[in-house]
Amino acid sequence: MKWLAGIAVVTGAMAGCAGSAAQRDGETLDQTIQVFNENMRWERFEKAALWLPPRQRAQAIDDWDERSKDVKITDWEVVKVDPHGAGEAHAQVKLSWYRESEQIVRETRAVQTWEKHGHAWIMVDETRLRGDEMPGLPEAHVDVPKRQGSR
């Protein structure tokens, strides 16, 4: 009987470790992007948040949960990934989504900025590139050059 209790403790501990690890050593950026966006698609927000900086996770989960009451992602596709050195990359992702209140499928292109921290990739920014404005997806910050002669 004691061995049964021991197995339960070991199994529970292993499940806890597996559930808390966002990434495995050697997981590629492409795999990370795939898993993150798949978790977002299926509204597994606590899992998706594991790929964000720790200080942003709780707020992101709350924001995503609130948005999911009306906005539903129906599909996503990684269009391209542009590495910027060994520790940063920009992933362009096409999102198909709709508002339950409207029932109109829309398409938005987003850019996700990923940074390598140790062995793990973390998404540090996500903005709309083009397409329909999507609730909860910030607009890209564009620096508009000043015209000559203007102050």
N, C-alpha and C positions, 0 to 999 in steps of 0.2 A: 504494500500500500504506500510506503514511503517513496518508492521509486516512481509511482504515479504522480505524486505531488511534486517530485523533483523534475519530472518531464514537463509538467504544467508550468513550473517556474521558468525553466530554460526556454520552452516554446514561447511563453509570453515575453520574455526578455528579448528573444530574437525578433519577434514581430515588432516590438517597440523600436528596436534599432533600425529595422528595415523601413518602418514607416517614417522615421524622423530623418533619414538620409535622403537629401534631395538628389544627390548625384553619386555615381560610383567613380572611383579613380579610373581614368582612361576613357571616360565618356566624352565623345566628341562634341564639338559645338553643334554640328548638324543634329545629332541625337538630342541634345539639350533643347534646341529650338523646337524640334518635333514634339517632345514630351510636354514642354511648357504649353504650346499652342493646343495640343490635344486636351490637356487638362482644362484650359480655358473654354474650349469648345463644349466640353461636357460638364462645365460648371463645377469642376473639382478645384475650387479656389484655394483651399488650404494647401493642396499639393502644388498648385501653380505658384503660390507665394513663396515656396521654398527656393525659387530661382530669383528672388528679389533681395536687395540688401535687407538685413534683419530689421533695421529700424522702420522700414516701410511696409513690412508684411501685414501687420494687424490692420492698418488703415486701408491697405489695398484690398484685403479680404472684405472688409465692410463696404467699401466702394463698389467692388465687383458684385457683391451680393445684392446691394441696393439696385444697381443697374440691371441685374438679371431678372428683376421683377417685370421689366418691360422689353428689354433688348435680349434677343436670342441669336447666338452665332450658329449658322447652319453649316458653314464649311470654311475652310482656310487652306491656304497653299503658300509654301515658301517659294517666292519668285526667284530670289537670289540672295547670296550672302557675300558681302564684300569685307574681306579681312583688312584691318588697319594695323599692321604689325602683328606681333605674336600675342598681344594681350587685349585687343579690341576688334570688334567686328560689327557691321551694320547688316541686319537681315531685313529684307523687304518681304512683307507678308500681305497676301490678298485675303481679305475677310469678306465673307458673304454673311449678311445678318438682316434681321427685321425687328421692328417693334411690334409686339403683340397687339398694341392699340391701333396699328395701321395695316398690318399684314401685307406690307410691300417689301420685297427682298431688295436689299441695297448692297452695294459693293464699295469697299474702302481699301485703299492701300496704306499700310502702316510701315513705319521704320522702327525696328527695335534695335537699340544699342546694347551690345553685350560686352562685358569686360571679364577677363580671366583673373580670378582671385585664388591663388594657390593652384589647386587642381580643378577647381570648379568655375564654371561660367555663370555669371550673374547678369540679369537684365537690369540695366541702370536707367533706361529711358525708353519711352515708346510714344511716337507722335504720328499724326495723320500726314501722309505724303500727298495723296490726292483721292478723288472719289468723294462719295457722300460723307458729310460730317457725321461722326459716330459719337453718341453720348458716352462720356467718360474717356474718350481718346483725345488728348490735347492736340492742339494745332502745333505744327512745327514752328520754331522760332526762326524767323527769317530776318536777317540784317539787311535793311534796305539802304543801299549806298546813297549818300547825299549827292544831289546834283551840284555841279560846279556853280559857284556864285550864290548858292543858298546858304543860310546860316542856321 
